Amino acid sequence: MAEAPATETFGFQAEVKQLLRLMVHSLYSDREIFLRELISNASDANDRLRFESLQQPELLDDAASLEILIEIDAEARTITVADTGIGMSREEIIEQLGTIAHSGTGRFLENLTGDQKKDSQLIGQFGVGFYSAFIVANEVTVVSRRADLPADAAVAWISSGEGEYSVGPAGKERPGTRVTLKLKDDAAEFLDEHRIRSLIRKYSDHVGFPIRLKTPDKDAEQVNRARALWTRPRGEIKNEEYLEFYRHVTHDFAEPLTFSHNKVEGKREYTSLLYVPSVAPMDLWNREAPRGIKLYVQRVFITDHAAEFLPLYLRFIRGVVDSNDLSLNVSREMLQQDPAIAAMRSALTKRVLDMLERLTDEDPAKYSTFWSQFGPTLKEGLAEDAANREKIAALIRFRTTRSEQEDRSLDAYLADKDASQDRIYYLISESAAAAAASPHLEAFRDRNIEALLLADRIDEWALNYLTEYKGIALKDVSRGELELPDGGKAPEIQAEPDKEQKDLLKRLKRALRDKVEEVRPSPRLRESAACIVLGEQDLGYQMKEMLKAVGQALPETKPSLEINLEHPLIARLAAEGDQDRFAKLAHLVYDQAVLAEGRQLEDPARFVRLLNELLFDAGG
């Protein structure tokens, strides 16, 4: 038999030290959350053993033995949370309790603001729930034995939360993990049996394993129902229970905006309990981050991140799906190939979109909260989910030229448009402020025609896939030639440019031949001198930036320049006889049009130099 490793002392990872410093000094006001976190970890350990036993039945001789035991010893001032789950090896206990591998931990630490209520809601979302034990404990001892290792491989982890921990051999007859907290003097409330019993019922009544409570003078007694919440009839579940289950699943103490509990019977048999959070997670925009809902098969836990049941644009949805149709030996590859998954994915996607649609009707304020947190993510669905594109489009919200401070739907836009208008007009810009002030919209404001204002980084990509809504085509006002409806005004008859104006257009084209494809009179402008117009098939500025970021070569294209022939600056340009000064003025007009769109100039120093030269000449 190999000799057990000696006890060694290690230093915590730097982020753990910072975290423990906050814990030890009682940053959090909701100190009771430590019990919620430890029970949640114990439940996960039991789930994982049950899952691994599908492949290695010898790991679990008796499924009924999976439980969580909480022991209170008032005399010793300790509280212990023990599970009979998967356990940890020596290497795992060092890795999992001495470091924090979760990529969001740094963000977690940055977001601790001193608002204790908010701080207590954040804990658990970043895989740091175990360390909440130090809120109430002077010392924490973890004794663990992995289920596939012998009894002499058990290991003890001990720390007072002061920057170091020790790891050494321990005796443990049964696999699983036992966490013992030596409580601080001001944490005596957690030695009270009634207090612990109430916390178990408050936070963990729905945990699917028996949670038993033991004191020195009483035998262990089961406290929770140990029945998965989603398996119970909806009529007997209180709203508070749904909310507490959400906290258990997500470690998020903010209430969800809405949820849906549904049981499907017939050809497919499964139960789903899906939640829409009210706050976006830190890693929402990391499309590679672990995502998905919890998957159970015949009440057996399979994975925390079953990504196959919802499309990527709905990655913010949390909850559970429990199927009777899938094999207990389900694997990631089997999930990807099983035809039942495609049917369930389609149905669950529709259920989520229906939830959001109901929210728009029943509680617009809550939907506004949803949109502020998850709107850009939902827009991804326009490109990624052709089957539900119009349904998604109805959920998209926009700022517009008539509503710059409040979001509007496409249905509201169509309801208010003039009968002569046969397009839905929109403008994509670098920012909301640049969109609202864009010269492209001057004629729209003049005719009281509403245009959508878009400034999210994915808008151009997403809108490429939404070419029409309810039979009405969408039109980007910064592209191609523009014919406007009268908007309630008498249509303007645009006169054909006279000979002098045609000469001006030709001179501008020659001066700007390296920058523009065409120079033409503008139907868009009323107050500005000029604007840049893209070709119908040209890449927009957002798409160019996205492609540049991934190192992709861009096609050579040049925009058009439209000018306002009635503008005094254009009249001054037409009168300029000196060809060198004319070229300088032409480049200034072009650069001003670029700046008016909120974009960066290719050569800002040249612009400043030209402007200074012309100002100096004017002053002379």
C-alpha positions in Angstrom: 0.0 0.0 0.0 1.4 3.4 -1.0 2.2 5.7 1.9 -0.3 8.6 2.2 1.1 12.0 1.4 2.2 14.1 4.4 0.3 17.2 5.4 1.4 20.3 3.3 0.7 24.0 3.6 -0.2 26.0 0.5 -0.9 29.7 -0.2 -4.2 30.7 -1.8 -4.4 32.1 -5.3 -4.2 35.9 -5.2 -7.9 36.3 -6.2 -8.9 33.9 -3.4 -7.0 35.9 -0.9 -8.8 39.1 -1.9 -12.1 37.3 -1.8 -11.4 35.8 1.7 -10.4 39.1 3.0 -13.9 40.4 2.1 -15.6 37.3 3.5 -13.7 37.3 6.8 -14.5 40.9 7.4 -18.3 40.2 7.0 -18.9 42.2 3.9 -22.3 40.5 3.4 -25.3 41.3 5.4 -27.2 38.1 4.5 -24.9 35.8 6.4 -27.3 32.9 6.2 -26.5 32.4 2.5 -23.5 30.3 3.5 -25.9 27.4 4.2 -27.7 27.8 0.9 -24.3 27.6 -0.9 -23.0 24.6 1.0 -26.3 22.7 0.5 -26.2 23.6 -3.2 -22.7 22.2 -3.5 -23.7 19.1 -1.7 -26.7 18.6 -4.0 -24.4 19.0 -7.0 -22.0 16.4 -5.7 -24.8 13.9 -5.2 -26.1 14.6 -8.7 -22.6 14.0 -10.2 -22.2 10.7 -8.4 -25.5 9.5 -9.7 -24.6 10.5 -13.2 -21.1 8.9 -13.1 -22.7 5.7 -11.7 -24.5 5.3 -15.0 -21.2 4.3 -16.6 -19.7 2.8 -13.4 -22.6 1.2 -11.4 -20.2 0.0 -8.7 -19.7 3.6 -7.6 -23.3 3.7 -6.2 -24.6 0.5 -4.7 -27.7 2.1 -3.3 -29.2 5.2 -4.9 -31.4 5.7 -1.8 -28.2 6.4 0.1 -27.7 9.8 -1.6 -28.5 12.4 1.0 -27.3 15.6 2.7 -26.7 15.5 6.5 -26.5 18.7 8.6 -25.1 18.4 12.1 -25.2 21.0 14.8 -22.9 20.8 17.9 -23.6 23.8 20.1 -20.9 22.7 22.7 -18.2 22.5 20.0 -19.6 25.6 18.2 -19.6 23.7 14.9 -22.1 23.1 12.0 -21.3 20.4 9.5 -22.8 19.9 6.0 -22.0 16.4 4.6 -23.0 14.7 1.4 -22.6 11.2 0.1 -21.7 12.3 -3.4 -18.8 12.1 -5.8 -16.2 13.5 -3.4 -12.7 14.9 -4.3 -9.2 13.5 -4.7 -6.2 15.3 -3.2 -5.5 17.0 -6.5 -9.1 18.1 -7.0 -9.4 19.5 -3.5 -6.3 21.7 -4.1 -7.5 22.8 -7.5 -11.1 23.5 -6.5 -10.6 25.0 -3.0 -7.3 26.7 -3.4 -7.8 28.5 -6.7 -10.7 29.9 -8.7 -10.6 28.9 -12.3 -13.9 30.6 -13.2 -13.1 33.4 -15.7 -15.6 35.8 -14.2 -14.1 35.9 -10.7 -12.1 39.0 -11.4 -15.3 40.7 -12.6 -17.1 39.5 -9.5 -14.5 41.2 -7.2 -14.7 44.4 -9.3 -18.5 44.4 -8.9 -18.5 44.3 -5.0 -19.5 47.9 -4.4 -20.2 47.9 -0.7 -23.9 47.7 -1.2 -24.4 44.7 1.1 -27.7 43.6 -0.3 -26.3 43.6 -3.9 -23.2 41.9 -2.8 -25.1 39.0 -1.2 -27.0 38.6 -4.4 -23.8 38.3 -6.4 -22.2 35.5 -4.4 -22.6 32.1 -6.0 -22.9 33.4 -9.6 -19.1 33.0 -10.0 -18.4 29.7 -8.5 -17.2 31.2 -5.2 -20.1 30.0 -3.0 -17.9 27.7 -0.9 -15.9 30.7 0.4 -19.1 32.2 1.9 -18.4 29.7 4.8 -15.8 32.2 6.1 -18.6 34.8 6.6 -19.6 32.9 9.8 -16.6 30.6 10.5 -13.2 31.1 12.1 -12.0 27.8 10.6 -13.3 25.5 7.9 -12.4 21.8 7.6 -13.2 19.8 4.5 -12.8 16.0 4.6 -13.5 14.3 1.3 -13.1 10.9 -0.4 -13.7 10.4 -4.1 -16.1 7.7 -4.9 -13.7 5.7 -7.1 -10.8 5.9 -4.6 -10.1 3.7 -1.5 -10.8 4.8 2.1 -7.1 5.6 2.7 -7.2 8.2 -0.1 -9.4 10.5 1.9 -8.0 14.0 2.3 -8.5 16.8 4.8 -8.4 20.5 3.8 -8.2 23.1 6.7 -8.0 26.9 6.6 -8.8 29.8 8.8 -9.2 32.1 5.7 -6.0 34.0 6.4 -4.2 33.3 3.2 -3.1 29.7 3.7 -4.6 26.2 3.8 -3.3 22.8 4.7 -4.0 19.5 2.9 -3.2 16.1 4.5 -4.5 12.6 4.8 -7.7 11.8 6.6 -9.9 8.9 7.5 -13.3 8.6 5.8 -15.1 5.3 5.5 -17.8 6.4 3.0 -17.3 8.5 -0.2 -18.5 12.1 -0.2 -17.5 15.4 1.4 -18.0 16.7 4.9 -17.6 20.5 5.5 -17.3 21.5 9.2 -17.4 25.2 10.2 -16.0 26.4 13.5 -18.4 29.3 14.1 -17.4 32.9 15.1 -18.6 34.2 18.4 -21.2 36.5 16.6 -22.6 33.5 14.6 -24.2 31.6 17.5 -27.6 31.9 15.8 -26.6 29.2 13.4 -26.3 26.7 16.3 -30.0 27.0 16.9 -31.9 24.0 15.6 -35.1 25.9 14.7 -33.0 28.6 12.9 -31.3 26.0 10.7 -34.5 24.1 10.1 -36.2 27.3 8.8 -33.3 28.0 6.5 -33.4 24.6 5.0 -37.1 25.0 4.3 -36.5 28.5 3.0 -33.7 27.8 0.6 -33.6 24.0 -0.1 -37.0 22.5 0.3 -37.0 21.6 -3.4 -33.6 19.9 -3.4 -34.1 16.4 -4.8 -32.2 14.6 -2.0 -33.2 14.2 1.7 -31.7 16.9 3.8 -31.5 15.5 7.4 -30.8 17.5 10.5 -29.0 16.0 13.5 -28.2 17.4 16.9 -26.3 15.7 19.8 -29.5 14.9 21.6 -31.7 14.0 18.6 -31.4 11.5 15.8 -31.2 12.8 12.2 -34.6 13.9 10.9 -35.5 14.8 7.3 -36.4 18.5 7.0 -37.1 19.1 3.2 -39.6 17.5 0.9 -36.9 16.1 -1.3 -39.1 16.2 -4.4 -38.0 18.1 -7.4 -40.2 21.2 -7.8 -40.8 20.8 -11.5 -42.3 17.3 -10.9 -45.1 18.7 -8.8 -48.4 20.0 -10.2 -48.4 23.7 -10.9 -51.5 24.2 -8.9 -49.8 23.2 -5.6 -46.6 25.3 -6.1 -46.6 28.7 -4.5 -44.9 31.7 -6.4 -42.4 31.9 -3.5 -41.3 28.3 -4.2 -40.8 29.1 -7.9 -38.6 32.1 -7.0 -36.6 30.1 -4.5 -36.0 27.4 -7.0 -34.8 30.0 -9.4 -32.3 31.2 -6.8 -31.1 27.6 -6.3 -30.6 27.0 -10.0 -29.0 30.4 -10.8 -27.5 31.7 -7.6 -29.2 34.9 -8.6 -31.1 36.7 -5.8 -32.7 39.2 -8.2 -36.2 38.0 -9.1 -36.8 36.7 -12.6 -39.0 38.7 -14.9 -41.2 35.8 -15.8 -41.2 32.0 -15.9 -43.0 29.1 -17.6 -43.7 25.6 -16.1 -45.0 23.2 -18.6 -45.5 19.4 -18.9 -45.7 17.9 -22.4 -47.4 14.5 -22.8 -48.1 12.4 -25.9 -45.5 11.7 -28.6 -42.9 13.5 -26.5 -42.9 13.4 -22.8 -40.9 16.1 -20.9 -41.3 18.8 -18.3 -39.7 22.2 -18.6 -39.4 25.1 -16.1 -37.9 28.1 -17.8 -37.0 31.5 -16.3 -36.2 34.9 -17.9 -33.7 36.7 -15.6 -33.9 40.3 -14.9 -30.1 41.0 -14.9 -27.7 39.9 -17.7 -24.8 37.7 -16.6 -21.2 39.1 -16.9 -20.4 36.7 -19.7 -23.5 37.2 -21.8 -21.4 38.4 -24.8 -19.0 35.5 -24.6 -20.7 33.1 -27.1 -18.2 30.4 -26.1 -19.0 30.5 -22.4 -20.8 27.5 -20.9 -24.6 28.0 -21.4 -27.8 26.1 -21.5 -30.4 24.7 -19.0 -30.1 21.9 -16.6 -30.9 18.5 -18.1 -32.5 15.6 -16.2 -33.5 12.3 -17.7 -36.1 10.4 -15.7 -35.2 12.6 -12.7 -31.5 11.8 -13.1 -29.2 14.8 -13.4 -27.2 14.8 -16.6 -25.6 18.2 -17.1 -25.8 21.9 -16.0 -25.3 23.2 -19.5 -27.5 21.4 -22.0 -27.0 23.9 -24.9 -28.9 21.8 -27.4 -32.4 22.7 -26.2 -32.4 26.4 -27.0 -30.7 28.5 -29.7 -27.6 30.6 -28.9 -29.5 33.9 -29.0 -31.6 32.6 -26.0 -28.5 31.7 -24.0 -29.7 33.9 -21.1 -32.6 31.6 -20.3 -32.2 29.6 -17.1 -34.1 26.5 -15.8 -34.6 22.8 -16.1 -35.8 20.3 -18.7 -36.6 16.7 -17.6 -37.2 14.2 -20.4 -38.6 10.7 -20.2 -37.7 10.0 -23.9 -33.9 10.2 -23.7 -31.6 7.4 -22.7 -30.0 7.6 -19.3 -26.7 7.0 -21.0 -27.1 10.2 -23.0 -23.9 11.9 -24.1 -23.1 15.2 -25.8 -22.8 13.4 -29.2 -26.2 11.6 -28.6 -27.9 14.9 -27.8 -26.6 16.4 -31.0 -27.9 13.4 -33.1 -31.2 12.5 -31.3 -34.2 13.6 -33.4 -36.2 14.1 -30.2 -33.9 17.0 -29.3 -34.8 19.0 -32.5 -38.5 18.7 -31.7 -38.0 19.7 -28.1 -35.7 22.6 -29.1 -38.3 23.9 -31.5 -41.1 23.7 -28.9 -39.0 25.2 -26.1 -37.8 28.1 -28.3 -41.5 28.9 -29.2 -42.3 28.7 -25.5 -39.7 31.3 -24.6 -40.8 33.6 -27.4 -44.4 33.3 -26.3 -43.3 34.1 -22.7 -41.7 37.3 -23.9 -44.7 38.2 -26.1 -47.0 37.8 -23.1 -44.6 40.0 -21.1 -44.9 42.8 -23.7 -48.7 42.7 -23.3 -49.1 42.1 -19.6 -46.2 44.1 -18.1 -44.5 46.5 -20.5 -42.3 47.9 -17.7 -40.9 44.4 -17.1 -40.4 44.0 -20.8 -38.5 47.3 -21.0 -36.2 45.9 -18.3 -35.7 42.7 -20.3 -34.9 44.8 -23.5 -32.4 46.9 -21.7 -30.5 43.8 -20.5 -31.0 41.3 -23.4 -32.1 43.3 -26.4 -28.9 43.0 -28.5 -28.8 39.3 -27.8 -32.3 38.7 -29.0 -31.4 40.6 -32.2 -29.0 37.8 -33.0 -32.1 35.6 -33.6 -33.0 37.6 -36.7 -29.9 36.1 -38.4 -29.9 32.7 -36.6 -33.5 31.7 -36.5 -35.3 32.0 -39.9 -38.3 30.0 -38.7 -39.1 32.5 -36.0 -37.7 35.6 -37.6 -41.0 37.6 -37.8 -41.9 36.5 -34.2 -38.5 37.8 -33.0 -38.9 41.0 -35.1 -42.2 41.7 -33.3 -40.2 41.6 -30.0 -37.4 44.0 -31.1 -37.6 47.5 -29.8 -36.2 50.7 -31.5 -35.5 54.3 -30.7 -36.9 56.4 -33.6 -37.0 60.0 -34.9 -40.3 60.4 -33.1 -39.3 58.6 -29.9 -35.6 59.2 -29.1 -36.0 58.4 -25.4 -38.5 55.5 -25.5 -38.4 52.2 -27.4 -41.1 51.4 -29.9 -42.1 48.2 -31.7 -42.4 47.6 -35.5 -46.1 47.2 -35.0 -46.3 50.6 -33.4 -44.3 52.1 -36.3 -46.6 50.5 -38.9 -49.7 51.7 -37.1 -48.5 55.3 -37.2 -47.1 55.5 -40.7 -48.8 57.5 -43.4 -50.8 55.6 -46.0 -48.4 56.7 -48.8 -45.4 55.2 -47.1 -44.5 51.8 -48.4 -41.2 51.3 -46.6 -39.9 51.0 -43.0 -37.0 53.3 -42.9 -34.0 52.9 -40.6 -30.5 54.3 -40.0 -27.5 52.5 -38.5 -24.9 54.7 -36.8 -22.0 54.5 -34.4 -24.0 55.8 -31.5 -27.5 56.8 -30.6 -26.5 60.5 -30.6 -24.9 60.3 -34.0 -28.0 58.5 -35.4 -30.3 61.2 -34.0 -28.3 64.0 -35.5 -27.5 62.4 -38.8 -27.9 64.6 -42.0 -29.5 61.6 -43.6 -32.7 62.2 -41.6 -33.2 65.9 -42.4 -35.8 65.2 -45.1 -37.5 62.6 -42.9 -38.0 65.1 -40.1 -39.1 67.8 -42.6 -41.8 65.4 -43.9 -42.6 63.9 -40.5 -41.6 60.4 -41.6 -40.5 58.2 -38.8 -37.2 56.4 -39.1 -35.7 53.7 -36.8 -32.4 54.6 -35.1 -30.0 51.8 -34.5 -26.6 51.9 -32.8 -25.9 48.4 -31.4 -22.7 46.8 -32.8 -24.6 43.9 -34.3 -27.4 45.9 -36.0 -26.1 45.9 -39.5 -25.4 42.1 -39.4 -28.9 41.4 -37.9 -30.8 43.7 -40.1 -29.3 42.1 -43.2 -31.6 39.2 -42.5 -34.8 41.3 -41.8 -35.6 42.5 -45.3 -39.3 43.0 -44.6 -41.9 42.9 -41.8 -45.5 42.0 -42.4 -45.0 42.5 -46.1 -43.4 46.0 -45.8 -39.8 46.2 -47.0 -37.1 47.8 -44.8 -34.9 50.5 -46.2 -31.6 51.7 -45.0 -31.7 55.5 -45.5 -27.9 55.8 -45.8 -27.8 53.5 -48.9 -28.6 54.0 -52.6 -30.8 56.6 -54.1 -33.8 57.6 -52.0 -37.4 58.3 -53.1 -39.4 59.6 -50.2 -43.2 59.5 -49.8 -44.8 62.9 -49.4 -45.4 62.4 -45.6 -48.5 64.5 -45.8 -46.8 67.3 -47.8 -47.1 68.2 -51.4 -44.4 66.2 -53.2 -41.4 68.3 -54.2 -40.5 68.5 -57.8 -36.7 68.2 -58.0 -35.5 70.4 -60.8 -32.9 69.0 -63.1 -29.5 70.6 -62.2 -28.6 73.5 -64.5 -25.3 73.7 -66.4 -23.4 75.4 -63.6 -24.5 72.8 -61.1 -23.6 70.0 -63.4 -20.2 71.5 -63.8 -19.8 71.6 -60.1 -20.7 67.9 -59.7 -18.1 67.1 -62.3 -15.4 69.2 -60.6 -16.2 67.6 -57.2 -16.0 64.1 -58.8 -12.6 64.9 -60.2 -11.3 66.4 -56.9 -12.6 63.4 -54.9 -12.0 60.6 -57.4 -9.9 58.6 -54.9 -12.7 58.8 -52.3 -16.1 58.6 -54.0 -17.8 56.7 -56.8 -20.3 59.5 -57.7 -21.3 63.0 -56.7 -25.0 63.8 -57.1 -27.7 66.2 -55.7 -29.3 65.0 -52.5 -33.0 64.4 -51.8 -32.1 63.8 -48.1 -30.5 67.1 -47.1 -32.2 70.2 -45.8 -29.7 71.9 -43.5 -26.4 70.1 -44.1 -24.0 70.6 -47.0 -23.3 67.0 -47.8 -23.6 63.4 -46.7 -22.0 60.1 -47.5 -24.2 57.4 -49.2 -23.3 53.8 -49.5 -24.2 51.5 -52.4 -27.0 49.1 -51.9 -24.7 46.1 -51.8 -21.7 47.8 -50.1 -20.5 46.6 -46.7 -21.6 49.1 -43.9 -19.2 50.5 -41.4 -20.2 48.1 -38.6 -19.6 45.0 -40.9 -16.2 46.4 -42.0 -15.1 46.8 -38.4 -16.2 43.3 -37.5 -14.3 41.8 -40.5 -11.2 43.9 -39.8 -11.2 42.6 -36.2 -10.9 39.0 -37.4 -8.3 39.9 -40.0 -10.5 39.4 -43.1 -9.7 41.2 -46.3 -12.3 43.8 -47.3 -13.5 44.5 -50.9 -12.6 47.8 -52.4 -15.6 50.0 -52.6 -16.2 53.7 -52.7 -19.3 55.6 -51.4 -21.2 58.3 -53.2 -21.3 61.9 -52.0 -24.6 63.7 -52.1 -24.6 67.5 -51.8 -27.3 70.1 -51.0 -27.2 72.4 -54.0 -29.1 75.1 -51.9 -26.5 75.2 -49.1 -24.3 78.4 -48.9 -21.1 76.4 -48.6 -21.9 74.5 -51.8 -22.6 77.9 -53.5 -19.2 79.2 -52.2 -17.6 76.1 -53.6 -19.2 76.5 -57.0 -17.8 80.1 -57.1 -14.2 79.1 -56.4 -12.1 79.6 -59.4 -8.7 78.6 -58.0 -8.5 74.8 -58.6 -6.1 74.2 -55.7 -8.4 75.9 -53.2 -11.4 74.2 -54.8 -9.8 70.8 -54.2 -9.0 71.7 -50.6 -12.6 72.8 -50.0 -13.9 69.7 -51.7 -11.9 67.5 -49.3 -13.2 69.5 -46.3 -16.8 69.0 -47.4 -16.2 65.3 -47.7 -14.5 65.1 -44.3 -17.3 67.1 -42.7 -19.8 64.6 -44.1 -17.8 61.7 -42.6 -17.6 63.5 -39.2 -21.4 64.2 -39.3 -22.0 60.4 -39.3 -20.0 60.0 -36.1 -17.1 58.2 -37.8 -13.4 58.7 -37.6 -11.4 60.4 -40.4 -8.8 58.3 -42.1 -6.3 61.3 -41.8 -7.4 63.7 -39.0 -4.1 65.6 -39.2 -4.7 66.4 -42.9 -8.2 67.7 -42.1 -6.8 70.0 -39.4 -4.0 71.3 -41.7 -6.5 72.0 -44.5 -8.9 73.7 -42.2 -6.1 75.9 -40.7 -4.9 76.9 -44.2 -8.3 77.9 -45.3 -9.1 79.8 -42.1 -5.8 81.6 -42.4 -6.5 82.6 -46.0 -10.0 83.8 -45.1 -8.6 85.9 -42.2 -6.0 87.4 -44.5 
